[in-house]
Amino acid sequence: MGYELRTQVVEPKRHTYSHLIERFGDKPASRYQEASFDIQPVENFHYRPTWDQTHALYDPDYTALKLTDPYRYTDPRQYYYTPYIANSAARYDSFADTLKYIEERRLLDRLPEGWQLTLTGFIVPLRHYESGAQLISVNASRFAWGTTVEQPASFAGFDRIGNAQLLSLIGLSISGGAGDTLTEAKKNWLHSGPLQPLRRLVEELLVEPDWAVSLIALDIVDSQLYQTLYTHLDDRALFRGAMAYSLLARHFSSWYANHRTWLVALIKAWTGDPTHGESNRKVLADIADRWYPAACDAMRSITHGVAEQAGSVTVVAAADRAAAESAAELAKVGITLTNGAAL
């Protein structure tokens, strides 16, 4: 008996989902497209939310910033669940390896006194800043219109609580596994004078009704805080015998560089929108005018505290440079400080 082997190709009737065919044509879609495009609920909202009768459950009017088509914006990182989780796991593993190295060689114990004061009095308390940032990001995720906009905001929320946990691990390591440093960090966040302008700013953003305002204002603070307390102090630590600080700080500065890519792209989408671009630029300018001075004041307060308590002679000037760079970055993405707010 003879056998004949044949290859038969079955052509699919369509290559992807119908809503993706309508947007991109009948061709195979990427995983990012399948997980992100045209998923936003847009109908069958039978009841208004009891906590806001003026809006639907999902509504583009939760922010003054509008996109004609929110799906014209995409996350430059092309993150959906799987690559995001893989990236986050790798980041955590890298930090854990760094912390293990520091603990095995007792590098935190060998930090100069000024750097120990900086770490315990100003850096570890920022776990509460990151926790507030997580709530701001989750709020943006809930009320944003369009899955490609909501999705990176949701991932940012997870990143932020992760940052808070990493700072907590540093605090636990300082106190040999006990919670003493974390208890002191909470007291500093609640009562230390240099931290109060930042704390007040975060709490005001938590009750800001426009999710996009909170998100942009938070980024204005981030741009100065991460540049000053992580990037600048990382550089100084290399010259001041504070290797442990440098090893830890680089994880946060590298995270911020990755995090900001999706937000810059979103701001550019707002300012360049064919229908709403002009009105969006005005709204963004108003946001910057209101929150940029508050961010500068908060960073001045922190850096003067570091200078007085830890003896730093460069951190105040670094904060001034970061504020100027923040204003320049705002201008690059189309946000002008119209009221002359500056240092």
Phi and psi in degrees as GROMACS dihedral restraints (atoms count N, CA, C in turn):
[ dihedral_restraints ]
;  ai    aj    ak    al  type     phi  dphi    fc
    3     4     5     6     1  -101.2    20    10
    4     5     6     7     1   149.2    20    10
    6     7     8     9     1  -121.6    20    10
    7     8     9    10     1   140.6    20    10
    9    10    11    12     1  -118.3    20    10
   10    11    12    13     1   121.1    20    10
   12    13    14    15     1   -92.2    20    10
   13    14    15    16     1   129.0    20    10
   15    16    17    18     1  -129.4    20    10
   16    17    18    19     1   149.9    20    10
   18    19    20    21     1  -105.7    20    10
   19    20    21    22     1   123.2    20    10
   21    22    23    24     1  -113.9    20    10
   22    23    24    25     1   129.6    20    10
   24    25    26    27     1  -102.9    20    10
   25    26    27    28     1   121.5    20    10
   27    28    29    30     1   -98.2    20    10
   28    29    30    31     1   112.6    20    10
   30    31    32    33     1   -75.7    20    10
   31    32    33    34     1   127.5    20    10
   33    34    35    36     1   -69.5    20    10
   34    35    36    37     1   148.2    20    10
   36    37    38    39     1   -68.2    20    10
   37    38    39    40     1   -28.0    20    10
   39    40    41    42     1  -152.2    20    10
   40    41    42    43     1   157.6    20    10
   42    43    44    45     1   -98.2    20    10
   43    44    45    46     1   -13.0    20    10
   45    46    47    48     1  -158.6    20    10
   46    47    48    49     1  -169.5    20    10
   48    49    50    51     1   -72.3    20    10
   49    50    51    52     1   153.3    20    10
   51    52    53    54     1   -61.5    20    10
   52    53    54    55     1   -37.8    20    10
   54    55    56    57     1   -70.1    20    10
   55    56    57    58     1   -26.2    20    10
   57    58    59    60     1   -78.8    20    10
   58    59    60    61     1   -31.6    20    10
   60    61    62    63     1   -62.9    20    10
   61    62    63    64     1   -41.5    20    10
   63    64    65    66     1   -62.1    20    10
   64    65    66    67     1   -31.9    20    10
   66    67    68    69     1   -91.1    20    10
   67    68    69    70     1   -42.4    20    10
   69    70    71    72     1  -114.0    20    10
   70    71    72    73     1    -8.3    20    10
   72    73    74    75     1    94.8    20    10
   73    74    75    76     1   167.2    20    10
   75    76    77    78     1   -81.9    20    10
   76    77    78    79     1    81.9    20    10
   78    79    80    81     1  -147.4    20    10
   79    80    81    82     1   158.1    20    10
   81    82    83    84     1   -57.3    20    10
   82    83    84    85     1   134.6    20    10
   84    85    86    87     1   -97.5    20    10
   85    86    87    88     1   154.1    20    10
   87    88    89    90     1   -76.3    20    10
   88    89    90    91     1   163.1    20    10
   90    91    92    93     1   -61.1    20    10
   91    92    93    94     1   -38.1    20    10
   93    94    95    96     1   -61.1    20    10
   94    95    96    97     1   -44.0    20    10
   96    97    98    99     1   -62.9    20    10
   97    98    99   100     1   -43.3    20    10
   99   100   101   102     1   -62.7    20    10
  100   101   102   103     1   -34.3    20    10
  102   103   104   105     1   -89.6    20    10
  103   104   105   106     1    -5.4    20    10
  105   106   107   108     1  -128.7    20    10
  106   107   108   109     1   -29.0    20    10
  108   109   110   111     1   -95.2    20    10
  109   110   111   112     1   135.3    20    10
  111   112   113   114     1    55.9    20    10
  112   113   114   115     1    40.3    20    10
  114   115   116   117     1  -103.3    20    10
  115   116   117   118     1   -17.8    20    10
  117   118   119   120     1   -54.8    20    10
  118   119   120   121     1   125.2    20    10
  120   121   122   123     1   -61.7    20    10
  121   122   123   124     1   132.8    20    10
  123   124   125   126     1  -128.8    20    10
  124   125   126   127     1    -0.6    20    10
  126   127   128   129     1  -150.2    20    10
  127   128   129   130     1   175.0    20    10
  129   130   131   132     1    65.1    20    10
  130   131   132   133     1    35.2    20    10
  132   133   134   135     1   -90.9    20    10
  133   134   135   136     1    88.4    20    10
  135   136   137   138     1   -73.6    20    10
  136   137   138   139     1   -28.8    20    10
  138   139   140   141     1  -129.6    20    10
  139   140   141   142     1   144.3    20    10
  141   142   143   144     1   -75.6    20    10
  142   143   144   145     1   146.6    20    10
  144   145   146   147     1   -63.0    20    10
  145   146   147   148     1   138.1    20    10
  147   148   149   150     1   -64.3    20    10
  148   149   150   151     1   -23.4    20    10
  150   151   152   153     1   -89.5    20    10
  151   152   153   154     1    -3.8    20    10
  153   154   155   156     1  -160.9    20    10
  154   155   156   157     1    90.7    20    10
  156   157   158   159     1   -72.7    20    10
  157   158   159   160     1   -10.9    20    10
  159   160   161   162     1   -87.1    20    10
  160   161   162   163     1    -7.7    20    10
  162   163   164   165     1  -128.1    20    10
  163   164   165   166     1   156.7    20    10
  165   166   167   168     1   -77.4    20    10
  166   167   168   169     1   169.5    20    10
  168   169   170   171     1   -56.6    20    10
  169   170   171   172     1   -46.1    20    10
  171   172   173   174     1  -116.4    20    10
  172   173   174   175     1   126.5    20    10
  174   175   176   177     1  -154.0    20    10
  175   176   177   178     1   129.5    20    10
  177   178   179   180     1   -66.7    20    10
  178   179   180   181     1   -15.5    20    10
  180   181   182   183     1   -84.6    20    10
  181   182   183   184     1    11.4    20    10
  183   184   185   186     1   -72.7    20    10
  184   185   186   187     1    -8.3    20    10
  186   187   188   189     1  -138.4    20    10
  187   188   189   190     1   153.2    20    10
  189   190   191   192     1   -78.9    20    10
  190   191   192   193     1   -14.1    20    10
  192   193   194   195     1   -88.0    20    10
  193   194   195   196     1   127.1    20    10
  195   196   197   198     1  -123.5    20    10
  196   197   198   199     1   151.5    20    10
  198   199   200   201     1  -124.7    20    10
  199   200   201   202     1   131.2    20    10
  201   202   203   204     1   -57.0    20    10
  202   203   204   205     1   -46.5    20    10
  204   205   206   207     1  -132.8    20    10
  205   206   207   208     1   106.4    20    10
  207   208   209   210     1   -61.0    20    10
  208   209   210   211     1   -20.2    20    10
  210   211   212   213     1   -84.6    20    10
  211   212   213   214     1     2.6    20    10
  213   214   215   216     1   -75.0    20    10
  214   215   216   217     1   -19.6    20    10
  216   217   218   219     1   -91.2    20    10
  217   218   219   220     1   136.0    20    10
  219   220   221   222     1  -136.0    20    10
  220   221   222   223     1   149.9    20    10
  222   223   224   225     1   -67.4    20    10
  223   224   225   226     1   120.0    20    10
  225   226   227   228     1   -58.0    20    10
  226   227   228   229     1   -24.6    20    10
  228   229   230   231     1   -81.0    20    10
  229   230   231   232     1   -12.6    20    10
  231   232   233   234     1    57.1    20    10
  232   233   234   235     1    40.9    20    10
  234   235   236   237     1   -80.6    20    10
  235   236   237   238     1   127.2    20    10
  237   238   239   240     1  -123.9    20    10
  238   239   240   241     1  -169.8    20    10
  240   241   242   243     1   -54.6    20    10
  241   242   243   244     1   -52.3    20    10
  243   244   245   246     1   -62.9    20    10
  244   245   246   247     1   -54.2    20    10
  246   247   248   249     1   -65.6    20    10
  247   248   249   250     1   -31.1    20    10
  249   250   251   252     1   -64.3    20    10
  250   251   252   253     1   -46.2    20    10
  252   253   254   255     1   -62.9    20    10
  253   254   255   256     1   -41.4    20    10
  255   256   257   258     1   -62.6    20    10
  256   257   258   259     1   -42.7    20    10
  258   259   260   261     1   -65.7    20    10
  259   260   261   262     1   -42.5    20    10
  261   262   263   264     1   -65.9    20    10
  262   263   264   265     1   -40.8    20    10
  264   265   266   267     1   -63.1    20    10
  265   266   267   268     1   -41.8    20    10
  267   268   269   270     1   -64.4    20    10
  268   269   270   271     1   -38.9    20    10
  270   271   272   273     1   -64.1    20    10
  271   272   273   274     1   -44.7    20    10
  273   274   275   276     1   -64.4    20    10
  274   275   276   277     1   -43.5    20    10
  276   277   278   279     1   -61.4    20    10
  277   278   279   280     1   -39.5    20    10
  279   280   281   282     1   -64.0    20    10
  280   281   282   283     1   -43.2    20    10
  282   283   284   285     1   -64.9    20    10
  283   284   285   286     1   -42.5    20    10
  285   286   287   288     1   -60.8    20    10
  286   287   288   289     1   -39.9    20    10
  288   289   290   291     1   -64.6    20    10
  289   290   291   292     1   -41.5    20    10
  291   292   293   294     1   -62.8    20    10
  292   293   294   295     1   -45.7    20    10
  294   295   296   297     1   -65.5    20    10
  295   296   297   298     1   -37.6    20    10
  297   298   299   300     1   -62.7    20    10
  298   299   300   301     1   -42.7    20    10
  300   301   302   303     1   -60.1    20    10
  301   302   303   304     1   -44.6    20    10
  303   304   305   306     1   -63.8    20    10
  304   305   306   307     1   -42.5    20    10
  306   307   308   309     1   -68.6    20    10
  307   308   309   310     1   -40.4    20    10
  309   310   311   312     1   -62.8    20    10
  310   311   312   313     1   -31.6    20    10
  312   313   314   315     1  -103.3    20    10
  313   314   315   316     1     6.2    20    10
  315   316   317   318     1    51.7    20    10
  316   317   318   319     1    43.3    20    10
  318   319   320   321     1   -72.1    20    10
  319   320   321   322     1   -27.9    20    10
  321   322   323   324     1   -66.8    20    10
  322   323   324   325     1   -35.3    20    10
  324   325   326   327     1   -68.3    20    10
  325   326   327   328     1   -24.3    20    10
  327   328   329   330     1   -92.8    20    10
  328   329   330   331     1     0.9    20    10
  330   331   332   333     1   -61.9    20    10
  331   332   333   334     1   139.3    20    10
  333   334   335   336     1   -56.6    20    10
  334   335   336   337     1   153.4    20    10
  336   337   338   339     1   -56.6    20    10
  337   338   339   340     1   -41.7    20    10
  339   340   341   342     1   -61.8    20    10
  340   341   342   343     1   -37.5    20    10
  342   343   344   345     1   -72.7    20    10
  343   344   345   346     1   -34.3    20    10
  345   346   347   348     1   -63.4    20    10
  346   347   348   349     1   -41.6    20    10
  348   349   350   351     1   -64.8    20    10
  349   350   351   352     1   -39.4    20    10
  351   352   353   354     1   -63.1    20    10
  352   353   354   355     1   -44.2    20    10
  354   355   356   357     1   -66.6    20    10
  355   356   357   358     1   -48.2    20    10
  357   358   359   360     1   -79.1    20    10
  358   359   360   361     1   -33.4    20    10
  360   361   362   363     1   -90.5    20    10
  361   362   363   364     1   -21.3    20    10
  363   364   365   366     1  -130.7    20    10
  364   365   366   367     1   -32.6    20    10
  366   367   368   369     1   -86.8    20    10
  367   368   369   370     1   -53.4    20    10
  369   370   371   372     1   -59.3    20    10
  370   371   372   373     1   -38.4    20    10
  372   373   374   375     1   -60.6    20    10
  373   374   375   376     1   -17.9    20    10
  375   376   377   378     1   -68.7    20    10
  376   377   378   379     1    -6.6    20    10
  378   379   380   381     1   -60.7    20    10
  379   380   381   382     1   -28.9    20    10
  381   382   383   384     1   -76.2    20    10
  382   383   384   385     1   -32.7    20    10
  384   385   386   387     1   -62.4    20    10
  385   386   387   388     1   -45.7    20    10
  387   388   389   390     1   -65.7    20    10
  388   389   390   391     1   -35.6    20    10
  390   391   392   393     1   -64.7    20    10
  391   392   393   394     1   -42.1    20    10
  393   394   395   396     1   -63.0    20    10
  394   395   396   397     1   -40.3    20    10
  396   397   398   399     1   -63.0    20    10
  397   398   399   400     1   -33.9    20    10
  399   400   401   402     1   -61.9    20    10
  400   401   402   403     1   -44.1    20    10
  402   403   404   405     1   -64.5    20    10
  403   404   405   406     1   -38.3    20    10
  405   406   407   408     1   -63.4    20    10
  406   407   408   409     1   -42.8    20    10
  408   409   410   411     1   -67.6    20    10
  409   410   411   412     1   -39.7    20    10
  411   412   413   414     1   -65.5    20    10
  412   413   414   415     1   -38.9    20    10
  414   415   416   417     1   -60.6    20    10
  415   416   417   418     1   -42.3    20    10
  417   418   419   420     1   -63.4    20    10
  418   419   420   421     1   -40.4    20    10
  420   421   422   423     1   -61.3    20    10
  421   422   423   424     1   -41.0    20    10
  423   424   425   426     1   -68.4    20    10
  424   425   426   427     1   -42.0    20    10
  426   427   428   429     1  -103.0    20    10
  427   428   429   430     1    -6.3    20    10
  429   430   431   432     1   -65.0    20    10
  430   431   432   433     1   149.3    20    10
  432   433   434   435     1  -106.3    20    10
  433   434   435   436     1   117.9    20    10
  435   436   437   438     1   107.5    20    10
  436   437   438   439     1   126.3    20    10
  438   439   440   441     1   -64.4    20    10
  439   440   441   442     1   -35.1    20    10
  441   442   443   444     1   -66.5    20    10
  442   443   444   445     1   -24.3    20    10
  444   445   446   447     1   -84.3    20    10
  445   446   447   448     1   -43.6    20    10
  447   448   449   450     1   -66.4    20    10
  448   449   450   451     1   -37.6    20    10
  450   451   452   453     1   -62.3    20    10
  451   452   453   454     1   -51.5    20    10
  453   454   455   456     1   -67.3    20    10
  454   455   456   457     1   -28.0    20    10
  456   457   458   459     1   -65.0    20    10
  457   458   459   460     1   -39.1    20    10
  459   460   461   462     1   -63.7    20    10
  460   461   462   463     1   -44.9    20    10
  462   463   464   465     1   -62.8    20    10
  463   464   465   466     1   -37.4    20    10
  465   466   467   468     1   -62.2    20    10
  466   467   468   469     1   -36.8    20    10
  468   469   470   471     1   -61.8    20    10
  469   470   471   472     1   -42.9    20    10
  471   472   473   474     1   -65.1    20    10
  472   473   474   475     1   -40.3    20    10
  474   475   476   477     1   -60.9    20    10
  475   476   477   478     1   -41.0    20    10
  477   478   479   480     1   -65.8    20    10
  478   479   480   481     1   -44.3    20    10
  480   481   482   483     1   -67.2    20    10
  481   482   483   484     1   -29.6    20    10
  483   484   485   486     1   -64.6    20    10
  484   485   486   487     1   -41.5    20    10
  486   487   488   489     1   -60.7    20    10
  487   488   489   490     1   -42.3    20    10
  489   490   491   492     1   -61.1    20    10
  490   491   492   493     1   -38.9    20    10
  492   493   494   495     1   -69.1    20    10
  493   494   495   496     1   -37.3    20    10
  495   496   497   498     1   -64.7    20    10
  496   497   498   499     1   -41.8    20    10
  498   499   500   501     1   -64.0    20    10
  499   500   501   502     1   -36.1    20    10
  501   502   503   504     1   -65.5    20    10
  502   503   504   505     1   -38.3    20    10
  504   505   506   507     1   -62.6    20    10
  505   506   507   508     1   -37.3    20    10
  507   508   509   510     1   -62.9    20    10
  508   509   510   511     1   -45.0    20    10
  510   511   512   513     1   -60.7    20    10
  511   512   513   514     1   -42.2    20    10
  513   514   515   516     1   -64.7    20    10
  514   515   516   517     1   -38.7    20    10
  516   517   518   519     1   -65.8    20    10
  517   518   519   520     1   -38.3    20    10
  519   520   521   522     1   -60.5    20    10
  520   521   522   523     1   -41.3    20    10
  522   523   524   525     1   -96.6    20    10
  523   524   525   526     1    19.9    20    10
  525   526   527   528     1    66.5    20    10
  526   527   528   529     1    31.5    20    10
  528   529   530   531     1    95.9    20    10
  529   530   531   532     1   -12.0    20    10
  531   532   533   534     1   -83.6    20    10
  532   533   534   535     1   167.2    20    10
  534   535   536   537     1   -95.1    20    10
  535   536   537   538     1    12.6    20    10
  537   538   539   540     1   -59.7    20    10
  538   539   540   541     1   -45.3    20    10
  540   541   542   543     1   -65.8    20    10
  541   542   543   544     1   -37.2    20    10
  543   544   545   546     1   -69.0    20    10
  544   545   546   547     1   -38.1    20    10
  546   547   548   549     1   -62.8    20    10
  547   548   549   550     1   -43.5    20    10
  549   550   551   552     1   -66.5    20    10
  550   551   552   553     1   -36.3    20    10
  552   553   554   555     1   -63.4    20    10
  553   554   555   556     1   -39.5    20    10
  555   556   557   558     1   -65.0    20    10
  556   557   558   559     1   -41.8    20    10
  558   559   560   561     1   -61.4    20    10
  559   560   561   562     1   -41.1    20    10
  561   562   563   564     1   -63.8    20    10
  562   563   564   565     1   -42.5    20    10
  564   565   566   567     1   -61.9    20    10
  565   566   567   568     1   -36.2    20    10
  567   568   569   570     1   -84.2    20    10
  568   569   570   571     1   -28.7    20    10
  570   571   572   573     1  -129.9    20    10
  571   572   573   574     1   -20.8    20    10
  573   574   575   576     1   -66.6    20    10
  574   575   576   577     1   125.7    20    10
  576   577   578   579     1   -54.7    20    10
  577   578   579   580     1   -48.6    20    10
  579   580   581   582     1   -60.8    20    10
  580   581   582   583     1   -23.6    20    10
  582   583   584   585     1   -90.6    20    10
  583   584   585   586     1   -11.6    20    10
  585   586   587   588     1   -67.4    20    10
  586   587   588   589     1   -38.1    20    10
  588   589   590   591     1   -59.9    20    10
  589   590   591   592     1   -37.9    20    10
  591   592   593   594     1   -68.9    20    10
  592   593   594   595     1   -43.1    20    10
  594   595   596   597     1   -60.3    20    10
  595   596   597   598     1   -44.7    20    10
  597   598   599   600     1   -62.2    20    10
  598   599   600   601     1   -41.3    20    10
  600   601   602   603     1   -61.1    20    10
  601   602   603   604     1   -45.6    20    10
  603   604   605   606     1   -61.7    20    10
  604   605   606   607     1   -44.4    20    10
  606   607   608   609     1   -66.4    20    10
  607   608   609   610     1   -33.5    20    10
  609   610   611   612     1   -67.7    20    10
  610   611   612   613     1   -37.3    20    10
  612   613   614   615     1   -68.5    20    10
  613   614   615   616     1   -29.2    20    10
  615   616   617   618     1   -64.8    20    10
  616   617   618   619     1   -26.9    20    10
  618   619   620   621     1  -107.6    20    10
  619   620   621   622     1     7.9    20    10
  621   622   623   624     1   -68.1    20    10
  622   623   624   625     1   125.1    20    10
  624   625   626   627     1   -71.4    20    10
  625   626   627   628     1   -24.9    20    10
  627   628   629   630     1   -93.3    20    10
  628   629   630   631     1   113.6    20    10
  630   631   632   633     1   -60.5    20    10
  631   632   633   634     1   -35.6    20    10
  633   634   635   636     1   -70.8    20    10
  634   635   636   637     1   -34.8    20    10
  636   637   638   639     1   -60.1    20    10
  637   638   639   640     1   -46.9    20    10
  639   640   641   642     1   -61.0    20    10
  640   641   642   643     1   -41.5    20    10
  642   643   644   645     1   -66.8    20    10
  643   644   645   646     1   -44.3    20    10
  645   646   647   648     1   -68.6    20    10
  646   647   648   649     1   -43.4    20    10
  648   649   650   651     1   -61.5    20    10
  649   650   651   652     1   -40.6    20    10
  651   652   653   654     1   -61.4    20    10
  652   653   654   655     1   -39.5    20    10
  654   655   656   657     1   -67.3    20    10
  655   656   657   658     1   -33.6    20    10
  657   658   659   660     1   -63.0    20    10
  658   659   660   661     1   -39.7    20    10
  660   661   662   663     1   -68.1    20    10
  661   662   663   664     1   -47.3    20    10
  663   664   665   666     1   -54.4    20    10
  664   665   666   667     1   -43.2    20    10
  666   667   668   669     1   -60.6    20    10
  667   668   669   670     1   -30.8    20    10
  669   670   671   672     1   -88.9    20    10
  670   671   672   673     1   -41.6    20    10
  672   673   674   675     1   -66.1    20    10
  673   674   675   676     1   -48.1    20    10
  675   676   677   678     1   -67.7    20    10
  676   677   678   679     1   -38.1    20    10
  678   679   680   681     1   -65.2    20    10
  679   680   681   682     1   -39.5    20    10
  681   682   683   684     1   -81.1    20    10
  682   683   684   685     1   -54.7    20    10
  684   685   686   687     1   -83.7    20    10
  685   686   687   688     1   -19.1    20    10
  687   688   689   690     1  -111.1    20    10
  688   689   690   691     1   -58.4    20    10
  690   691   692   693     1   -67.6    20    10
  691   692   693   694     1   -51.5    20    10
  693   694   695   696     1   -64.2    20    10
  694   695   696   697     1   -49.8    20    10
  696   697   698   699     1   -67.2    20    10
  697   698   699   700     1   -26.4    20    10
  699   700   701   702     1   -61.4    20    10
  700   701   702   703     1   -48.2    20    10
  702   703   704   705     1   -60.6    20    10
  703   704   705   706     1   -43.1    20    10
  705   706   707   708     1   -68.0    20    10
  706   707   708   709     1   -35.1    20    10
  708   709   710   711     1   -61.4    20    10
  709   710   711   712     1   -33.3    20    10
  711   712   713   714     1   -64.0    20    10
  712   713   714   715     1   -27.4    20    10
  714   715   716   717     1   -99.5    20    10
  715   716   717   718     1    -5.1    20    10
  717   718   719   720     1  -118.9    20    10
  718   719   720   721     1    19.0    20    10
  720   721   722   723     1    69.5    20    10
  721   722   723   724     1    27.9    20    10
  723   724   725   726     1  -115.9    20    10
  724   725   726   727     1    57.5    20    10
  726   727   728   729     1   -59.0    20    10
  727   728   729   730     1   -36.8    20    10
  729   730   731   732     1   -60.1    20    10
  730   731   732   733     1   -42.0    20    10
  732   733   734   735     1   -63.2    20    10
  733   734   735   736     1   -43.2    20    10
  735   736   737   738     1   -61.6    20    10
  736   737   738   739     1   -43.8    20    10
  738   739   740   741     1   -62.0    20    10
  739   740   741   742     1   -38.0    20    10
  741   742   743   744     1   -77.8    20    10
  742   743   744   745     1   -41.9    20    10
  744   745   746   747     1   -63.3    20    10
  745   746   747   748     1   -33.7    20    10
  747   748   749   750     1   -62.9    20    10
  748   749   750   751     1   -27.3    20    10
  750   751   752   753     1   -67.1    20    10
  751   752   753   754     1   -37.6    20    10
  753   754   755   756     1   -76.8    20    10
  754   755   756   757     1   -39.6    20    10
  756   757   758   759     1   -67.6    20    10
  757   758   759   760     1   -37.6    20    10
  759   760   761   762     1   -69.2    20    10
  760   761   762   763     1   -36.5    20    10
  762   763   764   765     1   -60.9    20    10
  763   764   765   766     1   -45.3    20    10
  765   766   767   768     1   -62.9    20    10
  766   767   768   769     1   -39.6    20    10
  768   769   770   771     1   -59.6    20    10
  769   770   771   772     1   -40.6    20    10
  771   772   773   774     1   -71.2    20    10
  772   773   774   775     1   -42.3    20    10
  774   775   776   777     1   -60.6    20    10
  775   776   777   778     1   -40.8    20    10
  777   778   779   780     1   -73.1    20    10
  778   779   780   781     1   -15.7    20    10
  780   781   782   783     1   -61.8    20    10
  781   782   783   784     1   -41.4    20    10
  783   784   785   786     1   -71.4    20    10
  784   785   786   787     1   -32.8    20    10
  786   787   788   789     1   -75.1    20    10
  787   788   789   790     1   -39.6    20    10
  789   790   791   792     1   -61.1    20    10
  790   791   792   793     1   -42.5    20    10
  792   793   794   795     1   -63.0    20    10
  793   794   795   796     1   -37.1    20    10
  795   796   797   798     1   -67.7    20    10
  796   797   798   799     1   -42.0    20    10
  798   799   800   801     1   -61.5    20    10
  799   800   801   802     1   -42.4    20    10
  801   802   803   804     1   -63.6    20    10
  802   803   804   805     1   -35.9    20    10
  804   805   806   807     1   -65.2    20    10
  805   806   807   808     1   -40.1    20    10
  807   808   809   810     1   -64.3    20    10
  808   809   810   811     1   -48.9    20    10
  810   811   812   813     1   -70.7    20    10
  811   812   813   814     1   -26.8    20    10
  813   814   815   816     1   -98.4    20    10
  814   815   816   817     1     7.8    20    10
  816   817   818   819     1   -62.4    20    10
  817   818   819   820     1   132.9    20    10
  819   820   821   822     1   -64.7    20    10
  820   821   822   823     1   -28.2    20    10
  822   823   824   825     1   -99.3    20    10
  823   824   825   826     1   -43.8    20    10
  825   826   827   828     1  -108.4    20    10
  826   827   828   829     1     5.8    20    10
  828   829   830   831     1   -56.4    20    10
  829   830   831   832     1   -45.9    20    10
  831   832   833   834     1   -64.7    20    10
  832   833   834   835     1   -47.5    20    10
  834   835   836   837     1   -66.6    20    10
  835   836   837   838     1   -35.0    20    10
  837   838   839   840     1   -63.8    20    10
  838   839   840   841     1   -40.7    20    10
  840   841   842   843     1   -62.9    20    10
  841   842   843   844     1   -37.5    20    10
  843   844   845   846     1   -66.0    20    10
  844   845   846   847     1   -44.1    20    10
  846   847   848   849     1   -62.2    20    10
  847   848   849   850     1   -43.3    20    10
  849   850   851   852     1   -64.9    20    10
  850   851   852   853     1   -36.7    20    10
  852   853   854   855     1   -64.5    20    10
  853   854   855   856     1   -40.2    20    10
  855   856   857   858     1   -63.5    20    10
  856   857   858   859     1   -40.2    20    10
  858   859   860   861     1   -61.3    20    10
  859   860   861   862     1   -47.3    20    10
  861   862   863   864     1   -63.3    20    10
  862   863   864   865     1   -41.6    20    10
  864   865   866   867     1   -61.2    20    10
  865   866   867   868     1   -34.5    20    10
  867   868   869   870     1   -80.3    20    10
  868   869   870   871     1   -42.4    20    10
  870   871   872   873     1  -101.9    20    10
  871   872   873   874     1   -21.5    20    10
  873   874   875   876     1   -60.7    20    10
  874   875   876   877     1   -48.1    20    10
  876   877   878   879     1   -60.8    20    10
  877   878   879   880     1   -37.9    20    10
  879   880   881   882     1   -65.2    20    10
  880   881   882   883     1   -39.2    20    10
  882   883   884   885     1   -64.6    20    10
  883   884   885   886     1   -42.7    20    10
  885   886   887   888     1   -62.3    20    10
  886   887   888   889     1   -43.1    20    10
  888   889   890   891     1   -62.7    20    10
  889   890   891   892     1   -42.1    20    10
  891   892   893   894     1   -62.9    20    10
  892   893   894   895     1   -42.2    20    10
  894   895   896   897     1   -72.2    20    10
  895   896   897   898     1   -35.1    20    10
  897   898   899   900     1   -59.4    20    10
  898   899   900   901     1   -43.8    20    10
  900   901   902   903     1   -62.0    20    10
  901   902   903   904     1   -45.5    20    10
  903   904   905   906     1   -64.5    20    10
  904   905   906   907     1   -47.4    20    10
  906   907   908   909     1   -69.8    20    10
  907   908   909   910     1   -34.3    20    10
  909   910   911   912     1   -65.2    20    10
  910   911   912   913     1   -35.7    20    10
  912   913   914   915     1   -64.0    20    10
  913   914   915   916     1   -43.3    20    10
  915   916   917   918     1   -62.2    20    10
  916   917   918   919     1   -42.7    20    10
  918   919   920   921     1   -62.0    20    10
  919   920   921   922     1   -42.2    20    10
  921   922   923   924     1   -75.5    20    10
  922   923   924   925     1   -41.3    20    10
  924   925   926   927     1   -89.3    20    10
  925   926   927   928     1   -30.5    20    10
  927   928   929   930     1  -110.6    20    10
  928   929   930   931     1    -3.7    20    10
  930   931   932   933     1    78.2    20    10
  931   932   933   934     1    18.6    20    10
  933   934   935   936     1   -71.5    20    10
  934   935   936   937     1   138.4    20    10
  936   937   938   939     1  -109.8    20    10
  937   938   939   940     1    -1.8    20    10
  939   940   941   942     1  -119.3    20    10
  940   941   942   943     1   -16.9    20    10
  942   943   944   945     1   -68.8    20    10
  943   944   945   946     1   -31.4    20    10
  945   946   947   948     1   -66.7    20    10
  946   947   948   949     1   -45.9    20    10
  948   949   950   951     1   -63.7    20    10
  949   950   951   952     1   -34.7    20    10
  951   952   953   954     1   -64.5    20    10
  952   953   954   955     1   -38.7    20    10
  954   955   956   957     1   -65.1    20    10
  955   956   957   958     1   -38.9    20    10
  957   958   959   960     1   -63.2    20    10
  958   959   960   961     1   -42.0    20    10
  960   961   962   963     1   -64.4    20    10
  961   962   963   964     1   -41.7    20    10
  963   964   965   966     1   -63.1    20    10
  964   965   966   967     1   -37.8    20    10
  966   967   968   969     1   -64.6    20    10
  967   968   969   970     1   -42.2    20    10
  969   970   971   972     1   -65.5    20    10
  970   971   972   973     1   -40.9    20    10
  972   973   974   975     1   -65.9    20    10
  973   974   975   976     1   -35.7    20    10
  975   976   977   978     1   -62.7    20    10
  976   977   978   979     1   -43.3    20    10
  978   979   980   981     1   -63.2    20    10
  979   980   981   982     1   -39.4    20    10
  981   982   983   984     1   -66.1    20    10
  982   983   984   985     1   -39.1    20    10
  984   985   986   987     1   -65.1    20    10
  985   986   987   988     1   -38.7    20    10
  987   988   989   990     1   -61.0    20    10
  988   989   990   991     1   -42.1    20    10
  990   991   992   993     1   -64.4    20    10
  991   992   993   994     1   -35.8    20    10
  993   994   995   996     1   -62.8    20    10
  994   995   996   997     1   -32.9    20    10
  996   997   998   999     1   -98.6    20    10
  997   998   999  1000     1    14.8    20    10
  999  1000  1001  1002     1    91.7    20    10
 1000  1001  1002  1003     1    16.6    20    10
 1002  1003  1004  1005     1  -109.2    20    10
 1003  1004  1005  1006     1   114.9    20    10
 1005  1006  1007  1008     1  -105.5    20    10
 1006  1007  1008  1009     1   134.6    20    10
 1008  1009  1010  1011     1   -79.6    20    10
 1009  1010  1011  1012     1    94.3    20    10
 1011  1012  1013  1014     1   -75.3    20    10
 1012  1013  1014  1015     1   -22.8    20    10
 1014  1015  1016  1017     1   -94.4    20    10
 1015  1016  1017  1018     1     9.8    20    10
 1017  1018  1019  1020     1    78.9    20    10
 1018  1019  1020  1021     1    14.1    20    10
 1020  1021  1022  1023     1   -62.6    20    10
 1021  1022  1023  1024     1   123.4    20    10
 1023  1024  1025  1026     1  -165.4    20    10
 1024  1025  1026  1027     1   176.9    20    10
